[in-house]
Amino acid sequence: MADDLDAAKKRLRAYLNPSIRGKNTDAIIDSLSTGACHLIDNVEAINDSLYIVTAQGRYLDQRLADRDLTRPDNVGLSDEVFREIGIEVSNRKQVRDLLLNILRVIYGEEFTRATLNSSELETYALLDGDNLIIQYDDQEVVEVFFSTGQFTNINAATAQEVADSITKEIRRLGRTGSAVVKDNGAGPFVQLISETDGPSSTVRVLGGRAQNELKFKEIRPTSGLAATQWTFESVAGGLFRLRWTGGPDPSIGKVRKNDYVNVFGSGFDDDNKGTFTLVNVQSGLVNEAYVEFENPVGVPETQLQGTLDGVLFFNPLRSTINSKTSFASLFQVSASILEIFIPATTRVVRRDRQGAAHLQDTGPSIPDSEGPYAWDISKGFIIGQEECEITQIVDSGSTHIIEVDDSSDITDEPGFLVFGFGTSLEEGPVPYTARPSSTTLILDPSYTFENVHAAGTNVTLIAQNYVFEPAKDATDFPFYITDVVSGRFYAEELIALVAATGINVIITVLYPGDEGLGKWGDNVDSEKFYVWGEDPS
């Protein structure tokens, strides 16, 4: 607005004789400029509301309603997501691509594309010049290099720093795969995401020194230790052999042909270091067990492994969309049949603290992430943050002086308290008259307790001893509850809308297992190992 106002002033001034100046002239120009700016802003706002890419709120709803697309009332569908869906449907690409794009918008890339997770949590002890070899969608491999300047401390790299470095390097190479940070509760780790949606989506890691730190699936459970001794030797056929010749058994029998070995022990010759695909594997006793691979510059030597990760073996696991327990994708069963798999829940339902009502992790709200909360106007009062706990039993026979653990937060002025707030024995408002010490409170002697409150019961100061009246514009009620399946219903409606005539669509809904409901896959001891249906007994 300020820039537009200055521009309008200059434009009007340009039409005046430079000698016409003064406070009155400036006031007239300011008045005319302000009105013109509001007019320009209104024109721009009206113009924006005419197009899907710029319209917001009800104007976006109107633009997409013209294309027979309506925003569901019971789903927390933001303007950004609804606009993207509208653009995809309006473009009307081939049905298969259009449906994949719709699934990606509603469910997100994590469900529509192949992903691969690092097995190790942050931080990562990377070194300057470390590399990671990635293959997306069975295409040409991408080699990502890490440098000191990409990290605050490359020897203690965070998952966010690693993910950002991978994505930036991939973009620089002209590819569209990506890396993001995930956290399933144990801590942050790196996730690789494929370049494409659907059944052809794949991703796998084929080596690199950084793989020793990140450990993308899947590392072979070999057992080489720092004292394991290896002998490098050239053999017939142009191959190079890595033989176990002493120390702890490295369990080479767990390795398979076409696995790759990461040889990065600090004591090894630089020409022997690197990632090598295995062409032969021989298990057995010391001096008998070995692996063979191509390394035309390798030099003969015998050295100790030096560290636990000096020699590591990996299976180049090819992760696909079918590798997931739950995914959103479609398969062309025949020329006239599309089989679509979708998870039971979607990402379009709000799940952050602000603006939603869902069960949260433990811990208090933080700035800019308050809630969810609601006003209970049936209480007749509002509690504050000041609280303590009683250290004695309080009942109808108690004296008006009660013992508490620490009442320092309770004001010295007379007020009201609530005992056992939120419990079945909640009682209050209870009037108190004074706080003579940090371990005592004096209650109004005319009050008689109706319940028995055990030692340890919470006592909270009432901040407002009258009913709260929420604002009529709903600003005091900043969240709404959305069920977890509305987004899926909307996805099914969109699929039916865009499916071409003559194409039969079969939709299969993938429901979750018992992870998070019981004991993570233990069907014997889990308190709940089925999600719906009749009792299996």
N, C-alpha and C positions, 0 to 999 in steps of 0.2 A: 504494500500500500504506500509506504514512504517513497519508494523509488518511483512509483506511478505518479505520486503527487508532485514530486520534484520535476518530473518530465512534463507534466501538464503546466506547471508554472513557467518553465522555460519556453514552452510552446506559445503560451499566451503573451509572454513578455516579448517574444520575437515580432509580434504584430504591433507593438507600441513604439512610439518615438522614444529613443533612449533618454531623452531629456525629461520625460514624464516619470517622475519618481516621488517617493514620499510614503509616509505611513498609510495615508488613505488609499493610495494606489496599490500598495502591497496588500492591504486588507481586502480590496476588491478582487485582486488576482487570487488571493488565498481562498476567498469564498467561491469564486467561479471554478477554481481548480478542484476543490473538494467535491463539489457536485459532479463535475465531469469524471472524477476518479470513481465515484460510486456508480455512475452510469456505465463506465467502462467495465468495472468489476461485475456488474449485473449482466452485461452483454456477454462477457467471457464465461460466467457461470451458466447462463442459458445455453450458450454454444456447447459447453462441455457436456451438458445434460442430454445433448442430442445424439451422442455417440457411445457405443458400448465401452470403448477403451478409456473414456474419461468420465462417464456418468457414475454417480454414487447414490447409495441409498435407494429411495423409491424411484428415482429417475432411471437407475440401472434396472430395477425391476420392470419398469415400463418398457424400456428398450428391448429387454429379452422376452417380455411377454408378447411383443410383436412377432417373435419367432417361436411362439408356443412353448416357451421355457419359463417356468415359475420357480421362485425360491421357496422351499418348504418352510413352514412356520416353526416346526418343532426341531430344527437342526441349526446349530450355531454356525451358519454358512456366512463367512465374511464376504465383503464386496470383492476382495482380491480373488478368492477361490471361485465365487459365482461368476465373476467376469471371465476368468480363464475357461470355465466350463462353457460359458456362452460363446466365446470365441471359437473353441474347438467344434462345438455343434454347428455354428454358423458356417465354418469353413467347409464342412461336409466332405472330408477326405474319404478315402476308401474306408469301408465299414470296419475292417480289421484294425487299421491304424487309428481310426477315430475312437473305437472302443478302448484300445490300449491307452490312448491319451486321456480319456475320461477316467479310467481306472487309476492312472497315475495322479491325476489332479485330486481325486477323492481319497485315495489310500496313501499316496506318497511313494517316492522312489524305492523306499526300503521294502515295500511289499510287491512292487511291479518289476523290480530289477534284481539280478543276482547280486549278492553281497558276500563279503568275506571279512571275518573279524580277526584282529590280532589276539593271540592268546595271552599276551602279557599286558598288564596295566601300566599306565605312566608311573614314573618317568622312565626315559629310555637313554641309555648310555651310548649315544651315537658318536661317531668320529667324523672329522672333516673329510669329505670325499666318499663317505659311505654311499652305497647304491642299493636300489631295490628294483627288481625286474618284475614287471607286471604284464599280464596278458588279458585284454578285455575282448570278450565276444569272439574268441578264437582267431583274432586278427594279429597283425604284426605286434611283437612285444614292445613295451615301453620301458625304458630304463631311466629311473629317477635318481638324481644325485643330490645329496645333502651337503650343505656348506655351513661353516661356522656363523656366517652373517645372517642366516635364517632363524637363529635361535638366540634366546637370552643366554642360555648355557647349553651348548650342544651335547655336553656329557650328562645333562639331566633334562632332556627335551620333553616337553609336555605333549600330550596327545593332540591338543589343538594345534600346536606348532608343527607337529609332524603331518597332520592332515592338511593343513594349509600349504605346507611345502610341496606335498605330493600333488595336490590339486593345481597349484600354480605352475609346477613343472609340466604336468600333463597338458594344461592349456597352452603353455609355450610351445609344446610339440604338436599342437593342432589337434589334440584328441579331446573327447568330451566326457571321459570317465572322471570319477571324483573320489575324494576321501573325506569322511566326516568323523566327528567324535561321538561316541556312544557311551552310555553309562547304565548298566543294568543293576546298579546298587552297590557293587563292590568297588567301583572306581572307573575313571575314564579310560577308554581304549580307542584304537583306530579302526574304522570300518571302510573298506573299499566298496564302491558302488559301480556297477557296470555302466556301459555307455548306452544301452538300448533297453527297451521294455519287451516283455514277453518271453516265450520259450527259447528264443535264440540268445538270450542274455546269459553271459557267463563271465567269470572272473577267476583268475588264479595267480599266485605268486610263484615265480620260477627261480628265485634266488636273490643274491646280493648280500653284502655284509650286514645291511640293516635288518635283514630277515632274522639274523641271530638275536637281535634285541626285540623285534616286534613279534616274531614267531606266528605269522599267519598260518592257518591250518594247511598242512598238518605235519607236525614234527614226528619223526619216528622215535619210539621209546628205547633208543640205544643207551648204553651205560658207560661210555668212555669217560675217564677221569683225567685229572691233570697229569697223573703218572703213567697213563697209557702211552705206549711207545709205538710209533708208526714209521714204516720204511717206505720211501718213495723210490720206485724203480721203473725203468722202461722195459716193455715186453714186446714180443713179436706182434706184428700187425699194426704198428704205429700207436699202440695204446700205452697208457701210463697206469701203473698199479700202485695202490695204497694198501700196504700189508700191515696187519697187526703183528708186531714182533716182540712185545714185552709189556709188562704192567697189567693193570686191571682189564678184564675182558670187555670190549666195546659192544658186544652183542650184535655182531654184523648179521647174524641170522634173521634179525628183524627188518633188514633192509631188502628192497626189491629192485629188480631191473627197472630202469626209467625213473627211479628216484633221483634226487640230486644231492650232492654233498657240498657243504660249505666248509672250506678249509681256510681258516683265518687265524690259526695259532700264531702267537707272536714270535715263536722260535723258528717257524718254517721259513724257508727261502721265499722271497717275494714271487719268484716264478712259479712256485707251487701253490700259491694262495689264489682263491677264487671260488666260483660256483661251477660245478662240473656234473653233467648228466651221466648216470651210471649205465654202462653197457654190459657189464658182467658183475655178478655177485657170487662170492664163494664163502659160505659159513664154515666154521670148524674151530679147531684149537689154535693156540698161539703158533705163529709162523705158517699156519694153513689158511686162515681166514683173510680175505682181501676183497677189495672192490676195484674195478677198472673203469677208466673213462679216457676221453681224449684231452690231452694237454701237450701240444707240440713243443712248448717251451719249458716243460717241467725238467727239473734236475734231480738226480739221485741224492738222497740224504736220509739219515735216520735221526728222528727227533722225538722228544716227549710232546704230548698234546699241549701241556702247559696250563690250560684252563678248562673248565667244564664245557665251554662252548668253542673250544679250539677246533673241533671237528664235529659237525652236526649233520644229521641226515634228515631229509624232508621228502614227503610224498607231495608232488605238485597237484594237490587236490583241486579239481575243477568244480567250482561251485556254480550251480544253476538255479533257476527259479524254483525247480522241484526239490532243491536241497532244503528249502524252508519248510517248517511245520505249517505255517500259514502264509499264503501268498495271494496276489490278485493278478490273474492272467487269463488268457484264452487260448484255445487250441482248435485248429481247423480239423475237425473229425472227418468231414467229407466236404464236397463242393457246396452243400446246402445246410451243413450243421456246424455251429460254433458251440463249443463247450467252454463255459466261463466259470472260473473258480474265484470266489471272493471271500475274504475274512468276514466274520460276524460283525465286527466293529470297524469304524472308519476313523480317519484323522480329522474329519471336518467337525467333529464334536469337540468343543473347547475342553482342554485338559490342563491348562495352566491355572494357577491360583487366582489370578486377576480375571474377573469376568466369567467365572464358572463356579459350579458347586460339585466338587468331587472329593473323595477321600484323599487326603494328602499324606506325604511322608511326615514322620515326627519332626518336631522342631517348630519354632515360632515363625510367623510371617516376617518378611524383611521389607525394607522400603521398596516401593514400586511393585510389590508382589503381595499386597494385603489380601486377606480373606481366605476362603469364602466366609462371609458372615451374613447374618440376618437379624433384624430386630424382632424380639418376641414381645409384642405389645400386651400379651396376656399377663406378664409378670407384674406390671404396674411400677417397675423401677428399672434402673440401668446400673450395672455394677461397674466399678473402676478396676484399676490394676493393683490397688493396695490390698494386701491380704496377709494372713498369718495362720497359724494352726493352734488349736487348744491343746493343752498338755494335761487336761483333767477331763473327767466325765461331766457333761453338762446336761441337767434334766430339770424337771419341775421343782425339785427340791434344792437346787443349787442356790448359793448366795449370789448377790448382785456383783460381786467381785470375782472374776474368772482369770485363771492363769493361761498364758499363751507363750509360744516359743519366742516370737519376736514381733512386737507390734510397732516397730519404729516407723513403718510406712503409713500407719493409721494416723489420721489427723488428731490433734489434741482437742479440737472443737467437738461439741456434741453432734451426733449424726446417727446413721442407721447401718446395721450390719445384716448379712445373710449367712446363715450357717449351713454347711453342706450343699452349696450351690450345685445344681445339676444332678443331685442324687435323689433317691426316693425319700430321704429324710430332710430334704431342703426345708428351711424354716427362716422366715423373715418377711418384712423388715423387723429387725430387733433393735430398739433404740438403745444407744449408749450415751453416757453423759461426760465421760472423761477417760483419759489414758494417763494414769498416774506414773507409770513406768513402762519400760520397753518390754516387760513380761506380764503386764496386767491390763485389764480393761474393766471399767465400771459400767455395768448395765443399769438401765432404768429399773428400779426395784418393783415397779408396778407390772412389769412384763413376766408372764409365766410360760415356761417352755412347754410345748406340746409333745416333742419328741425327745428321745434319749440320744445324745451325741457323744460318741466315743472319743477318747483322746486321739489326736491326729486329725480331727475333722477340720476342714478348711473354713476359715472365716474371712469374708470378703467385704470391703467397704462399699456401700451403695453410693454411687456418684450422683444419681438423680432419683429422688424418691417420688416420682410420679410417672405416669405412662408416657411412652415416647410416641410421637405422632410423625410417621414418615412423611417426607415431602411428597406432594401430589405428582411431581414430575418423575418420580421413581429414582431420583439421584441417591437416595438413602438405601436403595435396594439394588446394588450394582452387580447382581449375578442372576442367572436363571438356570434351571435344571433341565438337562437334555438327556434323554435315554440313549443307551449305547447302540441301538439298532436303527435309529431313524436315518442315519447316514447311509446305511446299507440299503434300506428301502428306497431311498432317493436314487442310489446308484442303479438299482434294478429298474426303476422307472426310466432313467436316462437310457439304459441299455435297450429297453423296449421301444423308446422313442426313436432312436437312431438306427436300429437294426433294419437292414434292407428287406423289402418284400421278397418272400421266397426263401429267406434264411431262417432256419429254426435255431433258436438259442436255448441251450440247456445250462441252467445256472446251478452250481453246487456251492453251498455255504460251508466254509471251513470253520468249525468251532474250536476254541482253545482246549488244551488238555488241562491237567491239574497243576501246572506250574503256577506258583503264587497262591493256589487255593489250599494246597496241602503241604506235603513234604517233598516237593520237586520230583515227581515221577515215581515215588514209592507207593505202589498200589496196595501194599499190605497195611502200612501204618498211616497212610494219609487220611486226614479226617474227612476229606472230600475228594474222591477220585473220579466222579462223573459230574457233568455240568447240568444236565437236564434229563428228564425221562423218569420212568418208574424205578423203584428200588430194584436193583438187579437180583436180589435174593428172592 
